[in-house]
Structures are given as C-alpha cells and as structure tokens.
Amino acid sequence: MNNLPPLDDLRLFCTVARNRSFVATATALGVSPAYVSKRIALLEAALNVRLLNRTTRRVNLTEDGETVLPWALRILEDMEQMVDAVSQTKTVPRGLLRLSSSAGFGRKRLGPALSELVKTYPELSIQLELLDRPVDLIGEGFDLDIRIGGEVEPSFRARRIAVNRRILCAAPDYLDRAGMPQRLSDLEKHRCLVTRERDLSFGVWRLQSPSGTETVRVNGTMSSNNGEIVHQWGLDGHGIFLRSTWDVMTSLQEGRLRQVLPDYFQEADVMAVYPVRLTESAKVRLCVEFLQEQLGG
C-alpha cells in the first residue's frame, strides 16, 4: 500500500459506521451525501478493500470494515492523545466531546452544566444524546456516559460526580386515601408506579435498610420507561414511586410529595463512566472535573 489514508477519511468512516447511514452522517457533518460517498470510496481505494455494503436504506460494515473500524478508532484516539501531550490542550480542551445520559437527568441537570462548560471552554464541541437504555461506549463512539447508579463494566473506568439516592415518595392525597406504609411488605398492597430504568429490574425494588438489603415486588396499573412521566403521575396522586433525590427534592420541600419509608433507599450516585484513563484525554478529564464542581452539591 503506497498511500496512507487521510485521518479525516478514517474519522468519516467511523462516523458512517456509527450512524449506519451516509445521509445521517452528511446531515451531522453539514456536507452532502455525495461527498461522504466519495471520501469513503477514496478510503476504500487507499486500503484496497471494501469497507461498507450499501443498500437503499442502510449501510453495513463488511468483514474488512469490521476489522478496520477498531484500528481506525485506536489511530484517531492515539493521534488525539499525542496532540494533548504536546500542546495546550492539557489545560485548554478542544475538539468534539460525545456524551450520553438518561433523559431526565440529561435534560434537567447535565444539559445546563454542559452549557456552562462550553462558556468556559469555547473551543470544545459537545454532542449529548439522551438514552434511557444501556449504551455501548466504544461501539457507539461516546467519550463519557453520565449515569445514575448501576454497575460499571470492568473494562471501563468511573468517577463519582455527585452523591445521590433513590427514595420512595407519594403525593399527600394518595397517602390520605391509601394510608402510609409502615413496613416494606406493605408496598405489595399499594398502587406503585414502576419505572424501567437502565439499571433497575422491572417491578422489583431492591432497597437498603438498617438491617441490610431487602427486596419487594410491587404492583400497579401504570408504568413507563420515562422517569419524568412517573414523577408526574406520582404528583397526580396515582401511587408510590421510586426516584432520585436530585429529581424529587424540590417537590418534597414544597410539600407536593411526602417521603415514604424513609429508612429505605437505593444507592444511586451520579457516575462519569469512560473508556480511557483521564490523564490520557484532556477534554474528558476537564469535563469530568467541571461536572464534579457543577453537580457535586
């Protein structure tokens, strides 16, 4: 192979592989689909392999494409780390930072914090995706996943951004009608609002108490994969629900909610999860440190 492929073409290939679409990639980058197709063709010619199978609706990686993708990601990451090592990006982050988080936390807390981050570091570009599902940090090309609780995969690293717990709550009018539970088993007789979150078993609440971990299976006629909807249903008096303190604290302080069984809770700290050591990426390290300052209170 006489000609090494340009880094920009490798970066474009990684974006197409992530989006599985020339059109979506062109839209994200502000170029034409024809330009994307041309650059991918030149990359394939330089490597002398076919990287992608094109259909009318979707683009899929060939076997050679599957081989090239992790190498391309590694090359681009190594190049960025080299720049970090020899330039001012050690203290002044620049370039694209892709983050993922859950919808409620991302909209209410993370989005405003990232707005302040870009004000502080204007050479940084931010892409935030809100996904109420587990994410594949490497496969989906994210630098950071800001998650509430849950296990951290052994191959990744994590840093706590803020202390948080999930607690049991209900509206006063619901508790006036149904009564205040006195023990965990009482929840089996109550209407409970169930959220299918990233790290929770659906319909099973596993809680910490003074005597250790206890589990209760709850029932109800209303459930959602969106915590903001469940929160609103709780405010409307439809039952008892389990939510993070960051989400319900204002409603508790205003008296629109009351805490139920205050001795029971779930540990659910806000964690930054990332695939590289923070010392290897200035933009990731400074973003995590900034979010700790903004959200740690």
N, C-alpha and C positions, 0 to 999 in steps of 0.2 A: 504493500500500500504506500504510494508515493506522497499522497496528500492527507495530512491530518485534518479531521473535521473541525470546523469552527465551533468554539464554545457556545456561541449564540444558537447554532443549529442543534447542538446537544440539548440546550435548555429548552428550545422549542419542542424538540422530540419528547422530552419529559413532560411538558405541559399537555401535548396531544395525548400521550399515554395516560395521563391522569384524567383528562376530560373525555377521552374516547370519541372525540369529535373534532374535525377541522373547523367547523362553523363556530362551535363553542370556544375553541382556542382563539380563533380570529377575533371574535367579539371581545373576549377578555383582554386581548393584547392591542385592540384597536387597529387591526390590519385586515386585509381581505383574505377569504379562504383560499383564493388562488395563490397568494403569497405564501401561505402556510404550506400548501401542497408543493409549491416549487422548492421551498427550502428543505422539506422532508425528502423530496426526490434527489436533491443535490447531496444530502447527507447519506442517503442510501447508495448513491453512486460512489461517494468517497469511501464508504465502508465495503462496497461491493456485495451488499446483502439487501434483502427486502425486509424492512422493519415492521411494516404495517399492512394489514389486509383491509382494503376499503370496501364498504358497502354503501348503499344509498342512505342508510340511517345511522351507521355506527362504524367506528374504526377499532380494530382489534390488533393486538400485538401478534406478530409471527413468532415462531420458535426462536429465531435470531433476535427479534425485538425483545423477547423476554430475557435473553442473555445480555443484550446491550444496555437495557434500562438500569439495572443496579450499578453497572460500571459508569454510566453517564452521571447518575446521581452522586456517586462517590467522587468522580472527577470534579464536578461542579462544587461539591462541598469542600474538597481539598483546595480548590482554587480560592474559594471564599476565605478559608482559614489562612491561607498564605497571605492574602491581602490584609486580613486582620492583623497578622503577625508583623507586618512591615509598614503599616500605615496608621493614620489617626483613628481608624475605626475601632481601635481598642477602647477609645473613650467617646467617640462620636459615631454611633451606629448609622449605617446607611443601607439601602437596598430593601428588598422585599421580605416581609415577615408574615408568614401564614399561620393563623391561629384558629383553633376550633374550641367550642364550648357549648354547653347546653343553652336552650333558647331563653329561659327565664333569667339566669344569671348573666348570660351574654348581653341581653338587652338592657337589664336594669343596672348592672354594676360594671361589667367588663367593657362594654361599648364606651361609656363616659370616661373610664380610666384610659382607654386607648386614645381617645380624643386628646386628653392631656399629654399623653406620651408623644404624639406627633407634634403638638405645640412645642414640646421641649426639644425634640429631635426631628426637625422638619425634613431631613434627608432620608428619613425612614418611610417606607411604604407599607401599608397594612392591608391584609386581606383577612377578614373574620368570617367564619362560617359557623352558624348555629345549628347544631345537630343533636337531637335527642336520641342518640344511639352511640354505641362504641365506635371509635374511629381507628383506622389503621394509619398511624403517624407516618410510617415510611411509605407505604403503598399509595396514600393519598397526598403525600408531599407536604405535611404540616410540620412547622418548626416547633410549635407548642400546642398542647391540649390543656386547657384550664378546666379542671373537672372538680365536681363536688363529691368527696369521698371516693370509695371504691378501691380496688386493688391496683397496684402499679406493676406492670409486666416486668419480669426480671431483666429483660434486655434494655429497659429504659431507666431513666433517672427522674427524680422528682424532688421538688422543694415546696414546703408549705407556704402558701400565700397568706392565708388568714385562718384563724380558728373558727370553727362552725360546728353546730349540732343540728340534727333534725329533731323536732319536738312535736308532741300531739296537741292539736288545737281544735276548737269548735266555736261556733257563734253562740252568744249567750241565749238567744231564743231557742236554738236546738237543745241546749242543755236544760233549759227550763221545761221543755216538753219531754225529753227523754231521760233526764236525770244525769248527774255527774258520776262517771265510772269511779269505783273505789279500788278496783284491782284490775290487773291486766286482762284476766279472763272475762271481765265484764264487756270488753270490746266485741266479743263474739255475738253479743245480743244487740249491739248498736249498729246503726247505719254508718258505714265507713266509706270514705271517698278514697279510691285507690289510684295511685299514680304509677305508671310503668316508666321508671327512670332507668338510666344507664346501668346502675349497679344494684338495683333492688329486685328481689324475687316478687313476682306479681301476686298480690293478695296475702303475702306472708310478711309480717313485720317482726324483725329481729332487733330487739332493743336491749340496751344496757340498763342495769338497775343496781341498787346497793348490794344485791345478792348475786350479781353476775349477769350473764346473758340469758334473756328469756325470749320466747317466740310465741306469737299468737297469729292464728289465721283469721282474717277479717272478711266480712261480707258487706255487700252494699249493692245498690241498683245503679250507681253512677261511677264510672272510671274513665280515665283519659291518660294518654301518653304526654300530655302537656300540663306541667305543674301550675302554670298561671291560671289555667281553667279550673283545676281542682281547688286552688286557693279561692277563686271567686265563688265556686259552689259552696265552699265552707263558709264564706262570708254571708251567702244567701241562706244559710241555715239547713243545708242538706245533710250534714253529718260531721263526723270526726275525721280529721286528716292529719297526715304526717308531712311537715315541711321544714325547710331550713330556717334557722333563726334570722339569717340575713333577710329572708323573704317576708316573715310574719311579724317581726319585732314592732314595726310601726302600728300594725293593726292591733297588736296586743296592748301597746301603750295607749292607743286611742280607745280601748275598750270594745272594739268591734269583734275581737276574738278573746277567748279565755284559754289558758293552757290547761290541758287535761293530763292527769297522772304525771305531775312534774318530776317524779323520781325516775321516770323512764325517758330515754333518749337514744339516738344513734349518733355515733361519731361520724362527722362528715366534713372534715376540714377541706378548705379550698386549696387544691394542689396544682402546681405547674408541672406537667409531665413532658419530657423532651428526650430526643434520641441521641443527643451528644452531650459531652461534658460542657458545663457553662463556660469554662475557661477557653473552649475551642471556638466559641461564637460570640463575638462582642454584642451583636444585636439581640441574641437570645438572652445572654447574661444580663444586659442592662434592662431589657424588657421585664424580666422576672424580678429584678431588684426594684424597678419602678412600680410594678404591680404590688409588691410587698408593702411599699410605702403608701400607695394609694388605698389599698384594700385591707391592709393589716389591722386597721382599727375597727 
